[in-house]
Amino acid sequence: MTAEGNWNLTIDTPLGKQQVRVQLTAQPDGVWHGSAEDVRSGEQVPLSDITVRGDRVTYRQSITKPMRLHLVFSLTVDGDRLSGKARAGRLPGSKVSGERVTATDPEPGGALR
């Protein structure tokens, strides 16, 4: 199954679990675009260096909340689930898990879309 779509991710960080909505879109020319939104702060950032090869997805994103970090994600798609790690420089990797969003799925926190 493709990585394209909307995803609700949970990142298990040393500061606690962060809930993030991620959108990944493939263009006809094979170029990928994406964005991420932190559920708590509302900060929305573009994704960069998106690479999708088979079931593997990697990308970068920079955030300013809860602190300024440059993150590198390395994820695996398994049907409607994503799992993997996010790393911020020399800090230990944080576990990432997530599920594909469908029209009837609740947003993180329980509200229906």
JOFEN-V487591 format. One record per residue. N is the residue number from 1. RES is the residue in one small letter. OMEGA is omega in degrees with one decimal (* if undefined). Layout:
n & res & omega
N & RES & OMEGA
N & RES & OMEGA
This chain:
n & res & omega
1 & m & -175.9
2 & t & 176.2
3 & a & -176.4
4 & e & 177.0
5 & g & 179.0
6 & n & -174.0
7 & w & 168.2
8 & n & -178.5
9 & l & 170.8
10 & t & 177.7
11 & i & -176.9
12 & d & -174.1
13 & t & 174.6
14 & p & 178.4
15 & l & -178.1
16 & g & -177.8
17 & k & 177.6
18 & q & 178.0
19 & q & -175.3
20 & v & 171.7
21 & r & -178.9
22 & v & 174.8
23 & q & 177.3
24 & l & -178.0
25 & t & 175.8
26 & a & 176.1
27 & q & 179.9
28 & p & -179.8
29 & d & 177.3
30 & g & 178.7
31 & v & -179.9
32 & w & 174.6
33 & h & 178.1
34 & g & 176.2
35 & s & 178.0
36 & a & 177.6
37 & e & 175.0
38 & d & -175.9
39 & v & -176.2
40 & r & -174.1
41 & s & -176.0
42 & g & 179.4
43 & e & 178.4
44 & q & -176.9
45 & v & 175.6
46 & p & 172.5
47 & l & 178.4
48 & s & 178.3
49 & d & -179.0
50 & i & 176.8
51 & t & 176.2
52 & v & 177.7
53 & r & -177.2
54 & g & -179.8
55 & d & -178.7
56 & r & 178.9
57 & v & 173.0
58 & t & 175.1
59 & y & 177.5
60 & r & 171.3
61 & q & 176.7
62 & s & 179.8
63 & i & 175.2
64 & t & -178.9
65 & k & 5.5
66 & p & 173.9
67 & m & -179.1
68 & r & 179.8
69 & l & 171.6
70 & h & -172.4
71 & l & 173.4
72 & v & -179.3
73 & f & 173.7
74 & s & -170.2
75 & l & 175.1
76 & t & 177.0
77 & v & 174.3
78 & d & -176.7
79 & g & 179.6
80 & d & 178.8
81 & r & 173.5
82 & l & 173.5
83 & s & 178.6
84 & g & -175.5
85 & k & 169.3
86 & a & 179.6
87 & r & 175.7
88 & a & 179.5
89 & g & -177.8
90 & r & 178.4
91 & l & 176.9
92 & p & 178.3
93 & g & 177.0
94 & s & 179.1
95 & k & 177.5
96 & v & 173.3
97 & s & -179.6
98 & g & 179.7
99 & e & 176.2
100 & r & 179.2
101 & v & 171.4
102 & t & -175.5
103 & a & -177.2
104 & t & -179.9
105 & d & 173.2
106 & p & 171.9
107 & e & 173.4
108 & p & -177.6
109 & g & 170.6
110 & g & -178.2
111 & a & 176.6
112 & l & 176.7
113 & r & *
